[in-house]
Amino acid sequence: MTPTNHLIELPGLVVTVDRVMHQPHLKTPPDLPNCFVYYISIHNNSNQIVTIKGRKWVVRNANGEVTAVEGDGVVGQFPTLEPGQSFSYNSFHVFDTEFAVATGSYLGVTSENLRVITRIPKFEMRVGSIKQSL
């Protein structure tokens, strides 16, 4: 059985942005001096087994320039989350501006071949700031 083309938001499949940090000490290209490391968790509080198959990020910098990033998996993995499980990771974005806003989504498939989507909450990356979830 192949997944349908229709995407649904699966109740209980949620994303949290756990932490965002400006990392000025990390080596970056000279034209992209601002590195922001972010920590994300995908929580499966549904009653379905879900495998994350891809992601899409949309990032807008302080100049209004938009970058879309799409790809397979999450940090090179295709995590399968049983009900009650979470997957956490960290990654980064680099910019030439001191401020940017990111949002996006993860795409997955359930064990019943339903194609699902879960949204990445919008978060800010600002030089000199640290954001932590409580």
N, C-alpha and C positions, 0 to 999 in steps of 0.2 A: 504494500500500500504506500503510495507517495503522498507527501504533504499537500494540502490544498494551497492555492495561491493566496487565500484570504488570511490576513494577519489579525489576531485578536489580542487584546490586553488581558492577560491571565490574572484574575484577582489573586493577590497574595505574592505575586512575583514582583519584587520591588528592589530598587537600587538606592543605596545611600552613598553620599559623598562624605567620607569619614574625616578627611583632612586634606587641606591644600596649603602648600608651603612654597614661598619664593626661596630659591636656592642660588644665591648670587655666587657662591664659591664653586659651583660646578662648571666645568669647561664647556663652553658653547661656541658656535661660530661667531666671529666678530660682528656680523650683521644681525645676529639674533642673540643679544646679550642677556635676555631675561629668561631664566629657566624656572618653571613651576612644576613641582612634583605633587601629584594628587593620589589619594588612597580611596579606592572604591570597593564597595561590597555589594554583591548581588544576593538577595535573600529569597529563598523559595519557601514561602509560607502557604503555598497552594497544596492541593492534594494530588498533583501531577508530578511525574519525573520530567525534568526539563534539561535539555542539552543546549548550551549557548553556542550558536553557529557563526555569529558575526556581530559587528558593531558599526555604528555610524556616529561620528562626532561632527558637530557644527560649532566652529569657534569664530567669534568676532572680536577683532582687536580694537584698541582705542581709536584707530583711524577709520573704523567702520569696515575694514576689509574682512571678508568672510572666507574661511577655509573649511572645506568639508573633507573628512577623512573616513573612508570606508574600508572594511577588510574582513577577512575570515577570522573567526575565533576571537579570543581575548588574550593578549600577550602571548600569542603562539599556542594557546591551549583551547580545547573545546570542552569546558567543564560540564559534567553531568551532575545536576543537583537533585537529590532525592527530596521529598517533602521534609521541611524543617532544616535543610542544609543551606549553607552560605558559601560563597566563593569570594575571597578578598584578594586584591592585588594593588600594586602601585605602578604608575607610569608617569609620563611627563609631557609637557608642551614647552616649546621655546618661541619667544617673540622678540620683535624689535621695538615693541611698545611696552609701557609700564603697567598696562591694564588690558585684560581680555575677559570675555565671558564665554563659557562653554556649556553645551547641552548635547543631547543625543539620545541614542537608544541602543539596546541590545536585541538581537533577533535570535530566537530559539525555536526548538521543536520539542513537542511533548512525546512521551512514549506512545501516545495514541495518534501520532503524526499530525497534530494541530500545530500550525505555525503561530508563534506567539511573539509579542513585542513588549518590552518594558522600557520605560523612559528613564533617562539619566537626568536627575534634577539639574536645573541651571545653577552654575556656580561661577563665582568671580575669581580671577587670579590677578592680584594687585601687588606690586612691588612693596615690600616691607610688611606684608600682612601674613598671618597664619589663621586659617579657619579650621576649627575642629568641631565635630559633632559631639554632643553631650548625651 
